Amino acid sequence: MVWYLWAILGVFAIVFEIASPSFFALFIGLGFFGSSFLAYFTENSLILQILVALLGMFVGAVVFKRQRVANAPASKIGQSDEFIGTKGKVLNEILPDAQGRVKLQAPVLGSSEWNAQSATDATIAIGTNIEIVSIHGHFLIVKPISN
């Protein structure tokens, strides 16, 4: 295939990439440009040009995947798990089979007072210091902690 056909395919792939929200067409375009480069400087077979295009696509995808995994955030900011470990005090007694009410030192998901359930089978008295174990929708699972 002549070199400019590979380049035209590469341009179409890059334009498609700009119009789409993913990154897959970018690597197709880079593979096509690699084949265009090879076809321009050498008179190789179509099979070799196709192999270079496929190799360029594969290498681009692997490098992008590796870079994307390395840049993934390790924090839980913005998730409910971010608040596990937040401390507070019991306002209404928490019974093993009933929810009570707690006031937290810092607001969690916009509120500093929450309904809470005990993580243990013990009653948690008013004024006891607690810590969030998990968040279940509209209530917290808490455990008592020592002062």
MODELLER restraints for C-alpha pairs under 7 A, 6 or more apart:
rsr = mdl.restraints
at = mdl.atoms
rsr.add(forms.Gaussian(group=physical.xy_distance, feature=features.Distance(at['CA:1:A'], at['CA:46:A']), mean=6.08, stdev=0.5))
rsr.add(forms.Gaussian(group=physical.xy_distance, feature=features.Distance(at['CA:2:A'], at['CA:39:A']), mean=6.39, stdev=0.5))
rsr.add(forms.Gaussian(group=physical.xy_distance, feature=features.Distance(at['CA:3:A'], at['CA:36:A']), mean=4.47, stdev=0.5))
rsr.add(forms.Gaussian(group=physical.xy_distance, feature=features.Distance(at['CA:3:A'], at['CA:37:A']), mean=6.94, stdev=0.5))
rsr.add(forms.Gaussian(group=physical.xy_distance, feature=features.Distance(at['CA:3:A'], at['CA:39:A']), mean=4.85, stdev=0.5))
rsr.add(forms.Gaussian(group=physical.xy_distance, feature=features.Distance(at['CA:3:A'], at['CA:40:A']), mean=5.11, stdev=0.5))
rsr.add(forms.Gaussian(group=physical.xy_distance, feature=features.Distance(at['CA:4:A'], at['CA:36:A']), mean=6.48, stdev=0.5))
rsr.add(forms.Gaussian(group=physical.xy_distance, feature=features.Distance(at['CA:6:A'], at['CA:32:A']), mean=5.33, stdev=0.5))
rsr.add(forms.Gaussian(group=physical.xy_distance, feature=features.Distance(at['CA:6:A'], at['CA:33:A']), mean=6.33, stdev=0.5))
rsr.add(forms.Gaussian(group=physical.xy_distance, feature=features.Distance(at['CA:6:A'], at['CA:35:A']), mean=6.30, stdev=0.5))
rsr.add(forms.Gaussian(group=physical.xy_distance, feature=features.Distance(at['CA:6:A'], at['CA:36:A']), mean=4.80, stdev=0.5))
rsr.add(forms.Gaussian(group=physical.xy_distance, feature=features.Distance(at['CA:7:A'], at['CA:32:A']), mean=6.44, stdev=0.5))
rsr.add(forms.Gaussian(group=physical.xy_distance, feature=features.Distance(at['CA:7:A'], at['CA:33:A']), mean=5.50, stdev=0.5))
rsr.add(forms.Gaussian(group=physical.xy_distance, feature=features.Distance(at['CA:7:A'], at['CA:36:A']), mean=5.45, stdev=0.5))
rsr.add(forms.Gaussian(group=physical.xy_distance, feature=features.Distance(at['CA:9:A'], at['CA:32:A']), mean=6.38, stdev=0.5))
rsr.add(forms.Gaussian(group=physical.xy_distance, feature=features.Distance(at['CA:10:A'], at['CA:29:A']), mean=4.04, stdev=0.5))
rsr.add(forms.Gaussian(group=physical.xy_distance, feature=features.Distance(at['CA:10:A'], at['CA:30:A']), mean=6.58, stdev=0.5))
rsr.add(forms.Gaussian(group=physical.xy_distance, feature=features.Distance(at['CA:10:A'], at['CA:32:A']), mean=4.90, stdev=0.5))
rsr.add(forms.Gaussian(group=physical.xy_distance, feature=features.Distance(at['CA:10:A'], at['CA:33:A']), mean=5.52, stdev=0.5))
rsr.add(forms.Gaussian(group=physical.xy_distance, feature=features.Distance(at['CA:11:A'], at['CA:29:A']), mean=6.67, stdev=0.5))
rsr.add(forms.Gaussian(group=physical.xy_distance, feature=features.Distance(at['CA:13:A'], at['CA:25:A']), mean=5.44, stdev=0.5))
rsr.add(forms.Gaussian(group=physical.xy_distance, feature=features.Distance(at['CA:13:A'], at['CA:26:A']), mean=6.56, stdev=0.5))
rsr.add(forms.Gaussian(group=physical.xy_distance, feature=features.Distance(at['CA:13:A'], at['CA:28:A']), mean=6.43, stdev=0.5))
rsr.add(forms.Gaussian(group=physical.xy_distance, feature=features.Distance(at['CA:13:A'], at['CA:29:A']), mean=4.83, stdev=0.5))
rsr.add(forms.Gaussian(group=physical.xy_distance, feature=features.Distance(at['CA:14:A'], at['CA:25:A']), mean=6.47, stdev=0.5))
rsr.add(forms.Gaussian(group=physical.xy_distance, feature=features.Distance(at['CA:14:A'], at['CA:26:A']), mean=5.62, stdev=0.5))
rsr.add(forms.Gaussian(group=physical.xy_distance, feature=features.Distance(at['CA:14:A'], at['CA:29:A']), mean=5.57, stdev=0.5))
rsr.add(forms.Gaussian(group=physical.xy_distance, feature=features.Distance(at['CA:16:A'], at['CA:25:A']), mean=6.73, stdev=0.5))
rsr.add(forms.Gaussian(group=physical.xy_distance, feature=features.Distance(at['CA:17:A'], at['CA:23:A']), mean=6.51, stdev=0.5))
rsr.add(forms.Gaussian(group=physical.xy_distance, feature=features.Distance(at['CA:17:A'], at['CA:25:A']), mean=5.08, stdev=0.5))
rsr.add(forms.Gaussian(group=physical.xy_distance, feature=features.Distance(at['CA:17:A'], at['CA:26:A']), mean=5.73, stdev=0.5))
rsr.add(forms.Gaussian(group=physical.xy_distance, feature=features.Distance(at['CA:27:A'], at['CA:57:A']), mean=4.71, stdev=0.5))
rsr.add(forms.Gaussian(group=physical.xy_distance, feature=features.Distance(at['CA:27:A'], at['CA:60:A']), mean=5.42, stdev=0.5))
rsr.add(forms.Gaussian(group=physical.xy_distance, feature=features.Distance(at['CA:27:A'], at['CA:61:A']), mean=6.34, stdev=0.5))
rsr.add(forms.Gaussian(group=physical.xy_distance, feature=features.Distance(at['CA:28:A'], at['CA:57:A']), mean=5.27, stdev=0.5))
rsr.add(forms.Gaussian(group=physical.xy_distance, feature=features.Distance(at['CA:30:A'], at['CA:56:A']), mean=6.32, stdev=0.5))
rsr.add(forms.Gaussian(group=physical.xy_distance, feature=features.Distance(at['CA:30:A'], at['CA:57:A']), mean=6.61, stdev=0.5))
rsr.add(forms.Gaussian(group=physical.xy_distance, feature=features.Distance(at['CA:31:A'], at['CA:52:A']), mean=6.82, stdev=0.5))
rsr.add(forms.Gaussian(group=physical.xy_distance, feature=features.Distance(at['CA:31:A'], at['CA:53:A']), mean=3.96, stdev=0.5))
rsr.add(forms.Gaussian(group=physical.xy_distance, feature=features.Distance(at['CA:31:A'], at['CA:54:A']), mean=6.18, stdev=0.5))
rsr.add(forms.Gaussian(group=physical.xy_distance, feature=features.Distance(at['CA:31:A'], at['CA:55:A']), mean=6.95, stdev=0.5))
rsr.add(forms.Gaussian(group=physical.xy_distance, feature=features.Distance(at['CA:31:A'], at['CA:56:A']), mean=4.18, stdev=0.5))
rsr.add(forms.Gaussian(group=physical.xy_distance, feature=features.Distance(at['CA:31:A'], at['CA:57:A']), mean=4.88, stdev=0.5))
rsr.add(forms.Gaussian(group=physical.xy_distance, feature=features.Distance(at['CA:32:A'], at['CA:53:A']), mean=5.21, stdev=0.5))
rsr.add(forms.Gaussian(group=physical.xy_distance, feature=features.Distance(at['CA:34:A'], at['CA:52:A']), mean=6.51, stdev=0.5))
rsr.add(forms.Gaussian(group=physical.xy_distance, feature=features.Distance(at['CA:34:A'], at['CA:53:A']), mean=6.08, stdev=0.5))
rsr.add(forms.Gaussian(group=physical.xy_distance, feature=features.Distance(at['CA:34:A'], at['CA:56:A']), mean=6.60, stdev=0.5))
rsr.add(forms.Gaussian(group=physical.xy_distance, feature=features.Distance(at['CA:35:A'], at['CA:49:A']), mean=5.04, stdev=0.5))
rsr.add(forms.Gaussian(group=physical.xy_distance, feature=features.Distance(at['CA:35:A'], at['CA:50:A']), mean=6.99, stdev=0.5))
rsr.add(forms.Gaussian(group=physical.xy_distance, feature=features.Distance(at['CA:35:A'], at['CA:52:A']), mean=5.69, stdev=0.5))
rsr.add(forms.Gaussian(group=physical.xy_distance, feature=features.Distance(at['CA:35:A'], at['CA:53:A']), mean=5.36, stdev=0.5))
rsr.add(forms.Gaussian(group=physical.xy_distance, feature=features.Distance(at['CA:38:A'], at['CA:49:A']), mean=6.94, stdev=0.5))
rsr.add(forms.Gaussian(group=physical.xy_distance, feature=features.Distance(at['CA:39:A'], at['CA:49:A']), mean=6.99, stdev=0.5))
rsr.add(forms.Gaussian(group=physical.xy_distance, feature=features.Distance(at['CA:76:A'], at['CA:82:A']), mean=5.08, stdev=0.5))
rsr.add(forms.Gaussian(group=physical.xy_distance, feature=features.Distance(at['CA:80:A'], at['CA:135:A']), mean=6.70, stdev=0.5))
rsr.add(forms.Gaussian(group=physical.xy_distance, feature=features.Distance(at['CA:83:A'], at['CA:108:A']), mean=6.56, stdev=0.5))
rsr.add(forms.Gaussian(group=physical.xy_distance, feature=features.Distance(at['CA:84:A'], at['CA:132:A']), mean=5.16, stdev=0.5))
rsr.add(forms.Gaussian(group=physical.xy_distance, feature=features.Distance(at['CA:84:A'], at['CA:133:A']), mean=5.56, stdev=0.5))
rsr.add(forms.Gaussian(group=physical.xy_distance, feature=features.Distance(at['CA:84:A'], at['CA:134:A']), mean=5.89, stdev=0.5))
rsr.add(forms.Gaussian(group=physical.xy_distance, feature=features.Distance(at['CA:85:A'], at['CA:131:A']), mean=5.42, stdev=0.5))
rsr.add(forms.Gaussian(group=physical.xy_distance, feature=features.Distance(at['CA:85:A'], at['CA:132:A']), mean=5.07, stdev=0.5))
rsr.add(forms.Gaussian(group=physical.xy_distance, feature=features.Distance(at['CA:85:A'], at['CA:133:A']), mean=6.42, stdev=0.5))
rsr.add(forms.Gaussian(group=physical.xy_distance, feature=features.Distance(at['CA:86:A'], at['CA:131:A']), mean=5.57, stdev=0.5))
rsr.add(forms.Gaussian(group=physical.xy_distance, feature=features.Distance(at['CA:86:A'], at['CA:132:A']), mean=5.52, stdev=0.5))
rsr.add(forms.Gaussian(group=physical.xy_distance, feature=features.Distance(at['CA:87:A'], at['CA:104:A']), mean=5.89, stdev=0.5))
rsr.add(forms.Gaussian(group=physical.xy_distance, feature=features.Distance(at['CA:87:A'], at['CA:105:A']), mean=6.01, stdev=0.5))
rsr.add(forms.Gaussian(group=physical.xy_distance, feature=features.Distance(at['CA:87:A'], at['CA:130:A']), mean=5.60, stdev=0.5))
rsr.add(forms.Gaussian(group=physical.xy_distance, feature=features.Distance(at['CA:87:A'], at['CA:131:A']), mean=4.40, stdev=0.5))
rsr.add(forms.Gaussian(group=physical.xy_distance, feature=features.Distance(at['CA:87:A'], at['CA:132:A']), mean=6.50, stdev=0.5))
rsr.add(forms.Gaussian(group=physical.xy_distance, feature=features.Distance(at['CA:88:A'], at['CA:102:A']), mean=6.69, stdev=0.5))
rsr.add(forms.Gaussian(group=physical.xy_distance, feature=features.Distance(at['CA:88:A'], at['CA:103:A']), mean=5.46, stdev=0.5))
rsr.add(forms.Gaussian(group=physical.xy_distance, feature=features.Distance(at['CA:88:A'], at['CA:104:A']), mean=3.90, stdev=0.5))
rsr.add(forms.Gaussian(group=physical.xy_distance, feature=features.Distance(at['CA:88:A'], at['CA:105:A']), mean=5.18, stdev=0.5))
rsr.add(forms.Gaussian(group=physical.xy_distance, feature=features.Distance(at['CA:88:A'], at['CA:129:A']), mean=5.74, stdev=0.5))
rsr.add(forms.Gaussian(group=physical.xy_distance, feature=features.Distance(at['CA:88:A'], at['CA:130:A']), mean=5.31, stdev=0.5))
rsr.add(forms.Gaussian(group=physical.xy_distance, feature=features.Distance(at['CA:88:A'], at['CA:131:A']), mean=6.38, stdev=0.5))
rsr.add(forms.Gaussian(group=physical.xy_distance, feature=features.Distance(at['CA:89:A'], at['CA:102:A']), mean=5.59, stdev=0.5))
rsr.add(forms.Gaussian(group=physical.xy_distance, feature=features.Distance(at['CA:89:A'], at['CA:103:A']), mean=5.40, stdev=0.5))
rsr.add(forms.Gaussian(group=physical.xy_distance, feature=features.Distance(at['CA:89:A'], at['CA:104:A']), mean=6.42, stdev=0.5))
rsr.add(forms.Gaussian(group=physical.xy_distance, feature=features.Distance(at['CA:89:A'], at['CA:127:A']), mean=5.51, stdev=0.5))
rsr.add(forms.Gaussian(group=physical.xy_distance, feature=features.Distance(at['CA:89:A'], at['CA:128:A']), mean=5.54, stdev=0.5))
rsr.add(forms.Gaussian(group=physical.xy_distance, feature=features.Distance(at['CA:89:A'], at['CA:129:A']), mean=4.59, stdev=0.5))
rsr.add(forms.Gaussian(group=physical.xy_distance, feature=features.Distance(at['CA:89:A'], at['CA:130:A']), mean=5.70, stdev=0.5))
rsr.add(forms.Gaussian(group=physical.xy_distance, feature=features.Distance(at['CA:90:A'], at['CA:101:A']), mean=6.12, stdev=0.5))
rsr.add(forms.Gaussian(group=physical.xy_distance, feature=features.Distance(at['CA:90:A'], at['CA:102:A']), mean=4.34, stdev=0.5))
rsr.add(forms.Gaussian(group=physical.xy_distance, feature=features.Distance(at['CA:90:A'], at['CA:103:A']), mean=6.35, stdev=0.5))
rsr.add(forms.Gaussian(group=physical.xy_distance, feature=features.Distance(at['CA:90:A'], at['CA:125:A']), mean=6.90, stdev=0.5))
rsr.add(forms.Gaussian(group=physical.xy_distance, feature=features.Distance(at['CA:90:A'], at['CA:126:A']), mean=4.95, stdev=0.5))
rsr.add(forms.Gaussian(group=physical.xy_distance, feature=features.Distance(at['CA:90:A'], at['CA:127:A']), mean=5.05, stdev=0.5))
rsr.add(forms.Gaussian(group=physical.xy_distance, feature=features.Distance(at['CA:90:A'], at['CA:128:A']), mean=5.53, stdev=0.5))
rsr.add(forms.Gaussian(group=physical.xy_distance, feature=features.Distance(at['CA:90:A'], at['CA:129:A']), mean=6.65, stdev=0.5))
rsr.add(forms.Gaussian(group=physical.xy_distance, feature=features.Distance(at['CA:91:A'], at['CA:101:A']), mean=5.29, stdev=0.5))
rsr.add(forms.Gaussian(group=physical.xy_distance, feature=features.Distance(at['CA:91:A'], at['CA:102:A']), mean=5.07, stdev=0.5))
rsr.add(forms.Gaussian(group=physical.xy_distance, feature=features.Distance(at['CA:91:A'], at['CA:103:A']), mean=6.49, stdev=0.5))
rsr.add(forms.Gaussian(group=physical.xy_distance, feature=features.Distance(at['CA:91:A'], at['CA:126:A']), mean=5.43, stdev=0.5))
rsr.add(forms.Gaussian(group=physical.xy_distance, feature=features.Distance(at['CA:91:A'], at['CA:127:A']), mean=6.41, stdev=0.5))
rsr.add(forms.Gaussian(group=physical.xy_distance, feature=features.Distance(at['CA:92:A'], at['CA:100:A']), mean=5.01, stdev=0.5))
rsr.add(forms.Gaussian(group=physical.xy_distance, feature=features.Distance(at['CA:92:A'], at['CA:101:A']), mean=4.84, stdev=0.5))
rsr.add(forms.Gaussian(group=physical.xy_distance, feature=features.Distance(at['CA:92:A'], at['CA:102:A']), mean=6.88, stdev=0.5))
rsr.add(forms.Gaussian(group=physical.xy_distance, feature=features.Distance(at['CA:92:A'], at['CA:126:A']), mean=5.65, stdev=0.5))
rsr.add(forms.Gaussian(group=physical.xy_distance, feature=features.Distance(at['CA:93:A'], at['CA:100:A']), mean=5.32, stdev=0.5))
rsr.add(forms.Gaussian(group=physical.xy_distance, feature=features.Distance(at['CA:93:A'], at['CA:124:A']), mean=5.88, stdev=0.5))
rsr.add(forms.Gaussian(group=physical.xy_distance, feature=features.Distance(at['CA:93:A'], at['CA:125:A']), mean=4.92, stdev=0.5))
rsr.add(forms.Gaussian(group=physical.xy_distance, feature=features.Distance(at['CA:93:A'], at['CA:126:A']), mean=5.08, stdev=0.5))
rsr.add(forms.Gaussian(group=physical.xy_distance, feature=features.Distance(at['CA:94:A'], at['CA:100:A']), mean=4.23, stdev=0.5))
rsr.add(forms.Gaussian(group=physical.xy_distance, feature=features.Distance(at['CA:94:A'], at['CA:117:A']), mean=6.37, stdev=0.5))
rsr.add(forms.Gaussian(group=physical.xy_distance, feature=features.Distance(at['CA:94:A'], at['CA:118:A']), mean=6.46, stdev=0.5))
rsr.add(forms.Gaussian(group=physical.xy_distance, feature=features.Distance(at['CA:94:A'], at['CA:123:A']), mean=5.67, stdev=0.5))
rsr.add(forms.Gaussian(group=physical.xy_distance, feature=features.Distance(at['CA:94:A'], at['CA:124:A']), mean=5.04, stdev=0.5))
rsr.add(forms.Gaussian(group=physical.xy_distance, feature=features.Distance(at['CA:94:A'], at['CA:125:A']), mean=6.64, stdev=0.5))
rsr.add(forms.Gaussian(group=physical.xy_distance, feature=features.Distance(at['CA:95:A'], at['CA:122:A']), mean=6.99, stdev=0.5))
rsr.add(forms.Gaussian(group=physical.xy_distance, feature=features.Distance(at['CA:95:A'], at['CA:123:A']), mean=4.59, stdev=0.5))
rsr.add(forms.Gaussian(group=physical.xy_distance, feature=features.Distance(at['CA:95:A'], at['CA:124:A']), mean=6.56, stdev=0.5))
rsr.add(forms.Gaussian(group=physical.xy_distance, feature=features.Distance(at['CA:96:A'], at['CA:118:A']), mean=6.19, stdev=0.5))
rsr.add(forms.Gaussian(group=physical.xy_distance, feature=features.Distance(at['CA:96:A'], at['CA:121:A']), mean=4.98, stdev=0.5))
rsr.add(forms.Gaussian(group=physical.xy_distance, feature=features.Distance(at['CA:96:A'], at['CA:122:A']), mean=5.62, stdev=0.5))
rsr.add(forms.Gaussian(group=physical.xy_distance, feature=features.Distance(at['CA:96:A'], at['CA:123:A']), mean=5.61, stdev=0.5))
rsr.add(forms.Gaussian(group=physical.xy_distance, feature=features.Distance(at['CA:98:A'], at['CA:117:A']), mean=6.80, stdev=0.5))
rsr.add(forms.Gaussian(group=physical.xy_distance, feature=features.Distance(at['CA:99:A'], at['CA:115:A']), mean=6.23, stdev=0.5))
rsr.add(forms.Gaussian(group=physical.xy_distance, feature=features.Distance(at['CA:99:A'], at['CA:116:A']), mean=5.30, stdev=0.5))
rsr.add(forms.Gaussian(group=physical.xy_distance, feature=features.Distance(at['CA:99:A'], at['CA:117:A']), mean=4.76, stdev=0.5))
rsr.add(forms.Gaussian(group=physical.xy_distance, feature=features.Distance(at['CA:100:A'], at['CA:115:A']), mean=5.63, stdev=0.5))
rsr.add(forms.Gaussian(group=physical.xy_distance, feature=features.Distance(at['CA:100:A'], at['CA:116:A']), mean=5.30, stdev=0.5))
rsr.add(forms.Gaussian(group=physical.xy_distance, feature=features.Distance(at['CA:100:A'], at['CA:117:A']), mean=6.46, stdev=0.5))
rsr.add(forms.Gaussian(group=physical.xy_distance, feature=features.Distance(at['CA:101:A'], at['CA:114:A']), mean=5.71, stdev=0.5))
rsr.add(forms.Gaussian(group=physical.xy_distance, feature=features.Distance(at['CA:101:A'], at['CA:115:A']), mean=4.47, stdev=0.5))
rsr.add(forms.Gaussian(group=physical.xy_distance, feature=features.Distance(at['CA:101:A'], at['CA:116:A']), mean=5.57, stdev=0.5))
rsr.add(forms.Gaussian(group=physical.xy_distance, feature=features.Distance(at['CA:102:A'], at['CA:113:A']), mean=5.63, stdev=0.5))
rsr.add(forms.Gaussian(group=physical.xy_distance, feature=features.Distance(at['CA:102:A'], at['CA:114:A']), mean=5.46, stdev=0.5))
rsr.add(forms.Gaussian(group=physical.xy_distance, feature=features.Distance(at['CA:102:A'], at['CA:115:A']), mean=6.31, stdev=0.5))
rsr.add(forms.Gaussian(group=physical.xy_distance, feature=features.Distance(at['CA:102:A'], at['CA:116:A']), mean=6.40, stdev=0.5))
rsr.add(forms.Gaussian(group=physical.xy_distance, feature=features.Distance(at['CA:103:A'], at['CA:112:A']), mean=5.62, stdev=0.5))
rsr.add(forms.Gaussian(group=physical.xy_distance, feature=features.Distance(at['CA:103:A'], at['CA:113:A']), mean=4.44, stdev=0.5))
rsr.add(forms.Gaussian(group=physical.xy_distance, feature=features.Distance(at['CA:103:A'], at['CA:114:A']), mean=6.59, stdev=0.5))
rsr.add(forms.Gaussian(group=physical.xy_distance, feature=features.Distance(at['CA:104:A'], at['CA:112:A']), mean=5.07, stdev=0.5))
rsr.add(forms.Gaussian(group=physical.xy_distance, feature=features.Distance(at['CA:104:A'], at['CA:113:A']), mean=6.23, stdev=0.5))
rsr.add(forms.Gaussian(group=physical.xy_distance, feature=features.Distance(at['CA:106:A'], at['CA:112:A']), mean=6.17, stdev=0.5))
rsr.add(forms.Gaussian(group=physical.xy_distance, feature=features.Distance(at['CA:114:A'], at['CA:139:A']), mean=6.20, stdev=0.5))
rsr.add(forms.Gaussian(group=physical.xy_distance, feature=features.Distance(at['CA:114:A'], at['CA:140:A']), mean=6.89, stdev=0.5))
rsr.add(forms.Gaussian(group=physical.xy_distance, feature=features.Distance(at['CA:115:A'], at['CA:139:A']), mean=4.94, stdev=0.5))
rsr.add(forms.Gaussian(group=physical.xy_distance, feature=features.Distance(at['CA:115:A'], at['CA:140:A']), mean=6.37, stdev=0.5))
rsr.add(forms.Gaussian(group=physical.xy_distance, feature=features.Distance(at['CA:116:A'], at['CA:139:A']), mean=5.23, stdev=0.5))
rsr.add(forms.Gaussian(group=physical.xy_distance, feature=features.Distance(at['CA:116:A'], at['CA:140:A']), mean=4.53, stdev=0.5))
rsr.add(forms.Gaussian(group=physical.xy_distance, feature=features.Distance(at['CA:116:A'], at['CA:141:A']), mean=5.70, stdev=0.5))
rsr.add(forms.Gaussian(group=physical.xy_distance, feature=features.Distance(at['CA:116:A'], at['CA:142:A']), mean=6.54, stdev=0.5))
rsr.add(forms.Gaussian(group=physical.xy_distance, feature=features.Distance(at['CA:117:A'], at['CA:140:A']), mean=6.14, stdev=0.5))
rsr.add(forms.Gaussian(group=physical.xy_distance, feature=features.Distance(at['CA:117:A'], at['CA:141:A']), mean=4.93, stdev=0.5))
rsr.add(forms.Gaussian(group=physical.xy_distance, feature=features.Distance(at['CA:117:A'], at['CA:142:A']), mean=6.21, stdev=0.5))
rsr.add(forms.Gaussian(group=physical.xy_distance, feature=features.Distance(at['CA:118:A'], at['CA:141:A']), mean=5.72, stdev=0.5))
rsr.add(forms.Gaussian(group=physical.xy_distance, feature=features.Distance(at['CA:118:A'], at['CA:142:A']), mean=5.26, stdev=0.5))
rsr.add(forms.Gaussian(group=physical.xy_distance, feature=features.Distance(at['CA:118:A'], at['CA:143:A']), mean=5.96, stdev=0.5))
rsr.add(forms.Gaussian(group=physical.xy_distance, feature=features.Distance(at['CA:119:A'], at['CA:141:A']), mean=5.62, stdev=0.5))
rsr.add(forms.Gaussian(group=physical.xy_distance, feature=features.Distance(at['CA:119:A'], at['CA:142:A']), mean=5.51, stdev=0.5))
rsr.add(forms.Gaussian(group=physical.xy_distance, feature=features.Distance(at['CA:119:A'], at['CA:143:A']), mean=5.46, stdev=0.5))
rsr.add(forms.Gaussian(group=physical.xy_distance, feature=features.Distance(at['CA:120:A'], at['CA:143:A']), mean=6.76, stdev=0.5))
rsr.add(forms.Gaussian(group=physical.xy_distance, feature=features.Distance(at['CA:124:A'], at['CA:144:A']), mean=6.86, stdev=0.5))
rsr.add(forms.Gaussian(group=physical.xy_distance, feature=features.Distance(at['CA:128:A'], at['CA:144:A']), mean=6.67, stdev=0.5))
rsr.add(forms.Gaussian(group=physical.xy_distance, feature=features.Distance(at['CA:129:A'], at['CA:144:A']), mean=5.86, stdev=0.5))
rsr.add(forms.Gaussian(group=physical.xy_distance, feature=features.Distance(at['CA:129:A'], at['CA:145:A']), mean=5.62, stdev=0.5))
rsr.add(forms.Gaussian(group=physical.xy_distance, feature=features.Distance(at['CA:129:A'], at['CA:146:A']), mean=6.75, stdev=0.5))
rsr.add(forms.Gaussian(group=physical.xy_distance, feature=features.Distance(at['CA:129:A'], at['CA:147:A']), mean=6.68, stdev=0.5))
rsr.add(forms.Gaussian(group=physical.xy_distance, feature=features.Distance(at['CA:130:A'], at['CA:142:A']), mean=6.16, stdev=0.5))
rsr.add(forms.Gaussian(group=physical.xy_distance, feature=features.Distance(at['CA:130:A'], at['CA:143:A']), mean=5.44, stdev=0.5))
rsr.add(forms.Gaussian(group=physical.xy_distance, feature=features.Distance(at['CA:130:A'], at['CA:144:A']), mean=4.34, stdev=0.5))
rsr.add(forms.Gaussian(group=physical.xy_distance, feature=features.Distance(at['CA:130:A'], at['CA:145:A']), mean=5.31, stdev=0.5))
rsr.add(forms.Gaussian(group=physical.xy_distance, feature=features.Distance(at['CA:131:A'], at['CA:142:A']), mean=5.45, stdev=0.5))
rsr.add(forms.Gaussian(group=physical.xy_distance, feature=features.Distance(at['CA:131:A'], at['CA:143:A']), mean=5.53, stdev=0.5))
rsr.add(forms.Gaussian(group=physical.xy_distance, feature=features.Distance(at['CA:131:A'], at['CA:144:A']), mean=6.42, stdev=0.5))
rsr.add(forms.Gaussian(group=physical.xy_distance, feature=features.Distance(at['CA:131:A'], at['CA:145:A']), mean=6.62, stdev=0.5))
rsr.add(forms.Gaussian(group=physical.xy_distance, feature=features.Distance(at['CA:132:A'], at['CA:140:A']), mean=6.64, stdev=0.5))
rsr.add(forms.Gaussian(group=physical.xy_distance, feature=features.Distance(at['CA:132:A'], at['CA:141:A']), mean=6.01, stdev=0.5))
rsr.add(forms.Gaussian(group=physical.xy_distance, feature=features.Distance(at['CA:132:A'], at['CA:142:A']), mean=4.49, stdev=0.5))
rsr.add(forms.Gaussian(group=physical.xy_distance, feature=features.Distance(at['CA:132:A'], at['CA:143:A']), mean=6.67, stdev=0.5))
rsr.add(forms.Gaussian(group=physical.xy_distance, feature=features.Distance(at['CA:133:A'], at['CA:141:A']), mean=5.44, stdev=0.5))
rsr.add(forms.Gaussian(group=physical.xy_distance, feature=features.Distance(at['CA:133:A'], at['CA:142:A']), mean=5.17, stdev=0.5))
rsr.add(forms.Gaussian(group=physical.xy_distance, feature=features.Distance(at['CA:133:A'], at['CA:143:A']), mean=6.68, stdev=0.5))
rsr.add(forms.Gaussian(group=physical.xy_distance, feature=features.Distance(at['CA:134:A'], at['CA:140:A']), mean=6.05, stdev=0.5))
rsr.add(forms.Gaussian(group=physical.xy_distance, feature=features.Distance(at['CA:134:A'], at['CA:141:A']), mean=5.17, stdev=0.5))
rsr.add(forms.Gaussian(group=physical.xy_distance, feature=features.Distance(at['CA:135:A'], at['CA:141:A']), mean=6.08, stdev=0.5))
